[in-house]
Amino acid sequence: MSRLLETVEKLKQTGTIGLEDFRNLKMKELEVLTEEIKEWCLYGNGKPKNWARNIKSIKA
């Protein structure tokens, strides 16, 4: 779970994540992350400052 939170925090701060970040996540964490990214791109226009959710509310 901490890997997911670290990845989300990196995405929130920089707006990007690398393939290595994806590789380090478990399958369930990847599913949660991709759903979060979809919502973020749809409702937040992909801007890091518009990340709507608190990172700690993500459950994997």
C-alpha positions, -999 to 999 in steps of 0.1 A, spaced: 0 0 0 28 24 7 42 19 -28 8 30 -41 7 61 -19 43 70 -29 34 67 -66 3 88 -62 22 114 -43 48 115 -70 21 118 -97 4 146 -77 37 166 -72 52 162 -107 23 152 -130 43 122 -143 53 87 -132 76 63 -149 72 27 -160 94 17 -131 68 30 -108 41 9 -125 64 -22 -123 68 -18 -86 31 -20 -79 10 -51 -73 -19 -58 -97 -46 -46 -73 -26 -14 -67 -23 -9 -105 -61 -12 -108 -67 14 -81 -41 37 -96 -55 35 -131 -90 42 -119 -77 72 -99 -58 85 -130 -89 81 -152 -110 102 -127 -82 128 -124 -79 132 -161 -116 134 -166 -125 158 -138 -92 175 -130 -80 180 -166 -48 161 -157 -33 190 -137 -15 179 -105 -31 207 -85 -65 194 -94 -60 160 -78 -94 158 -60 -88 130 -35 -67 129 -4 -41 102 -10 -48 85 23 -84 78 12 -72 54 -15 -78 18 -6 -61 -11 -23 
